[in-house]
């Protein structure tokens, strides 16, 4: 590939997957915008830095697009690649952290099946650009292939009601989600971080899916 006056060679190789083992438990992973990933084991990858970077890039793109000159278009192209590389690097770091913990503790990983999430959710106009440029599938695929290489099982579960269900008593109510960060069960009174509560529900769903013999395969890398 010839790009920016330089030649790049892309080479592929096949790496054998490790044999999957029966997990001792499950780590549920809740994906989001404010917190890119929150696990039921207590790990939280905040998205503040990346979101601020994207906001700056969006403002810069708007200015460059308004100019419309050839030099502005060249800069715009470079900035888009730069933003993509940063997001990809962030997803690699997060996915590695999750997989390493799962391997170390002998647990499997439960992920949300977010296929079609952009079409399903209703968002205010300021949120649309963030969701449409966020690499939901990429992070999931990174976790999937890294897990396969070390024999950590991965299952994808239905994300429906994971943010509305109390992980302690199972009560479901949209009013349980008080705010973006706070979860307060209207039945048993449990108070928790909303993303952590959702991740525990995802872990519970993953255990059920595994028991039913519906082990998933890692999605194809994007």
Order of alpha helices (4+ residues) and beta strands (2+ residues): beta-beta-beta-beta-beta-alpha-alpha-beta-alpha-alpha-alpha-beta-beta-beta-alpha
